[in-house]
Amino acid sequence: MFLESPSAILFDVDGTLMDDDRAVLSALTLFHSRLGPELGISADDLVTRWRELLNLHFGRYLAGEITMQEQRRARVVDLFTDSKINLSPEMADGIFAAYESDYRASWTAYPDALPALQMINGYVLAVLSNGDLAQQTQKLRVCGLACHFSEIFTSSSVGYSKPDPEAFARACQRLGIPPKRCIYVGDSLEFDARASAAAGLIGVWLDRACSGAESGSEIRAIQSLLELPALIHAQI
């Protein structure tokens, strides 16, 4: 059972509420159809390399080393390092803008997101996500989910990024609800579930891939957001 009856439920966005993998794959498929010959790599290799560069440069953005636009530009410049194209910053920005347009066109919520939110509308609902506040808010609006949240917090708005405990602490503080009465739901075992539990929240791992990984006794694991209402009601 939960040590305290929960009052608020906070969610991650990408991979939890929005199918980010699908949007990225759709955008990269179009990217490869346009620029694959210049890159000289397969579509599968493009996906792998894109994710490597995202992890590298988005991590630098979260650490405050570079701006959002600079991390976008760096990803494109690094991607084309081995090609024959010598990209100027303006060219890199243009290439990323085309990718982002395709990425935005593919934003969709997971099928279980809206029904789950409707079933738990008696709780304070909020979002805590790494990234830019404007972009993450727009994702939720496009997916038809923004109206269900009383607050949308991101690393850019609270000043800390997950898995830093202070990111969770700041979100709970702004909600005016103690961490022990807040549930956090996310698709990353380390950055979401374990990190939120370490910050004093109730960590729930959304294991969409049904990986079977051991989450530990302090973490609740679900495979669909539709399992969340039953988990809450069974534990309070």
C-alpha positions in Angstrom: 0.0 0.0 0.0 1.0 3.6 -0.5 2.4 5.2 2.7 0.2 8.3 2.0 -3.0 8.6 0.0 -2.0 10.2 -3.3 -3.3 13.6 -4.2 -1.5 14.3 -7.4 -0.3 12.3 -10.4 2.5 13.7 -12.6 3.5 12.3 -16.0 6.4 12.2 -18.4 5.5 13.1 -22.0 7.6 11.4 -24.6 7.2 7.6 -24.5 4.5 8.0 -21.8 1.7 10.1 -23.1 2.9 10.8 -26.7 4.3 8.2 -29.1 7.6 9.9 -29.7 9.3 6.9 -31.2 6.6 6.8 -33.9 7.0 10.5 -34.7 10.8 10.3 -34.9 10.7 7.2 -37.1 8.2 8.8 -39.5 10.2 12.0 -39.7 13.5 10.2 -40.2 12.0 8.1 -43.0 11.2 11.3 -44.9 14.6 12.7 -44.0 16.3 9.6 -45.4 14.3 9.8 -48.6 15.6 13.3 -49.2 19.1 13.2 -47.9 20.0 9.5 -47.7 22.4 9.6 -50.7 24.3 12.5 -49.3 24.6 10.8 -45.9 25.7 7.5 -47.4 24.0 5.4 -44.7 21.0 3.2 -44.5 17.7 4.3 -43.0 18.3 2.0 -40.0 21.7 3.4 -39.4 20.3 6.9 -39.7 17.8 6.1 -36.8 20.6 4.7 -34.7 22.9 7.7 -35.3 20.2 10.2 -34.8 19.4 8.8 -31.4 23.1 8.8 -30.4 23.4 12.5 -31.3 20.1 13.3 -29.6 21.4 11.7 -26.4 24.7 13.5 -26.7 23.6 17.0 -27.5 20.2 17.1 -25.8 22.1 16.1 -22.7 24.4 19.1 -23.2 21.2 21.3 -23.5 19.8 19.9 -20.3 23.1 20.6 -18.5 22.9 24.3 -19.6 25.9 24.1 -21.9 24.1 25.0 -25.1 20.7 26.4 -26.1 17.9 24.4 -27.7 18.7 25.7 -31.1 22.4 25.0 -30.7 21.8 21.4 -29.8 19.6 21.0 -32.8 22.2 22.5 -35.1 25.0 20.3 -33.5 23.0 17.1 -34.2 22.7 17.9 -37.9 26.4 19.1 -38.2 27.7 15.9 -36.6 25.4 13.8 -38.7 26.9 15.1 -41.9 30.5 15.1 -40.7 31.5 12.2 -42.9 29.5 13.3 -45.9 30.7 15.5 -48.8 28.5 18.4 -47.6 30.2 21.1 -45.6 27.3 22.6 -43.7 27.0 26.2 -42.7 25.0 26.9 -39.5 22.2 28.3 -41.7 22.1 25.1 -43.8 22.1 22.9 -40.6 19.2 25.0 -39.2 17.3 24.6 -42.5 17.8 20.8 -42.5 16.6 20.5 -38.9 13.6 22.7 -39.6 12.5 20.4 -42.4 12.9 17.4 -40.0 11.0 19.1 -37.2 8.1 19.9 -39.5 7.7 16.2 -40.4 8.2 15.3 -36.7 5.5 17.7 -35.6 3.1 16.4 -38.2 3.4 12.9 -36.6 2.7 13.9 -33.0 0.0 11.5 -31.6 -1.0 10.4 -28.2 -0.8 6.7 -27.3 -4.3 5.1 -27.5 -4.3 4.5 -23.7 -3.4 8.1 -22.7 -6.7 9.9 -23.0 -8.9 7.1 -21.5 -6.5 6.8 -18.5 -6.6 10.6 -17.8 -10.3 10.6 -18.0 -10.5 7.8 -15.4 -8.3 9.6 -12.9 -9.7 13.1 -13.3 -10.4 13.3 -9.6 -6.8 13.8 -8.8 -4.5 16.8 -9.5 -2.8 16.0 -12.8 0.4 17.6 -13.9 3.3 17.0 -16.3 7.1 17.0 -15.5 9.2 16.5 -18.6 12.7 17.2 -19.7 12.8 19.8 -22.5 11.4 23.1 -23.6 8.2 24.3 -22.0 6.7 25.7 -25.2 7.4 22.5 -27.3 6.2 20.1 -24.7 3.0 22.1 -24.1 2.4 22.2 -27.8 2.8 18.4 -28.0 0.1 18.0 -25.4 -2.2 20.4 -27.1 -1.8 18.7 -30.5 -2.4 15.3 -28.8 -5.6 16.6 -27.2 -4.3 16.1 -23.7 -3.3 19.6 -22.4 -6.7 20.4 -21.0 -6.4 17.6 -18.5 -3.4 19.1 -16.7 -3.5 21.8 -14.1 0.3 22.4 -14.6 2.9 21.6 -17.1 6.5 21.6 -15.8 9.6 21.1 -17.8 13.4 21.3 -17.1 13.4 24.7 -18.8 10.7 26.0 -16.4 11.8 24.5 -13.1 15.6 24.9 -13.7 16.5 21.3 -13.1 16.2 18.2 -15.3 15.4 14.6 -14.5 16.8 12.5 -12.8 17.9 15.4 -10.5 15.7 15.1 -7.3 15.3 18.8 -7.4 13.3 18.7 -10.6 10.7 16.6 -8.8 10.9 18.6 -5.6 10.3 21.9 -7.5 7.3 20.4 -9.3 5.7 19.2 -6.1 6.5 22.5 -4.4 4.7 24.5 -7.1 1.7 22.1 -6.9 1.7 22.7 -3.1 1.6 18.9 -2.5 4.2 16.9 -0.5 6.2 14.5 -2.7 5.0 11.5 -0.6 1.5 12.3 -1.9 2.5 12.5 -5.5 2.7 9.7 -8.0 5.1 10.0 -10.9 4.5 7.9 -14.1 7.1 7.6 -16.8 8.6 5.1 -19.3 12.2 5.3 -18.1 13.0 3.1 -15.2 16.0 5.1 -14.2 15.1 8.7 -15.1 11.4 8.5 -14.2 10.5 5.7 -11.8 13.6 5.3 -9.7 14.5 9.0 -9.8 11.1 10.1 -8.6 11.1 7.5 -5.9 14.5 8.7 -4.7 13.0 12.2 -4.5 10.2 10.9 -2.2 7.4 10.5 -4.8 5.7 7.2 -5.6 7.4 6.0 -8.7 5.5 4.1 -11.3 7.3 2.6 -14.3 5.4 2.4 -17.5 7.1 -0.6 -19.2 5.4 -0.4 -22.6 7.9 -2.8 -24.1 7.0 -5.5 -21.5 10.8 -5.8 -21.0 10.5 -7.9 -17.8 13.3 -6.0 -16.3 13.5 -6.0 -12.5 12.2 -2.7 -11.2 12.7 -3.3 -7.5 10.3 -3.5 -4.6 9.9 0.3 -4.2 8.7 0.7 -7.8 5.3 -0.1 -9.2 5.4 -1.4 -12.8 2.6 -1.2 -15.3 2.5 -2.0 -19.0 -0.3 0.3 -20.0 -1.7 3.6 -18.6 -5.1 1.8 -18.4 -3.6 -0.1 -15.5 -3.0 3.1 -13.5 -6.5 3.7 -12.1 -6.7 0.1 -10.7 -3.2 0.4 -9.3 -4.2 3.6 -7.5 -7.5 2.4 -6.1 -6.0 -1.0 -5.0 -3.3 0.7 -3.0 -5.1 3.6 -1.2 
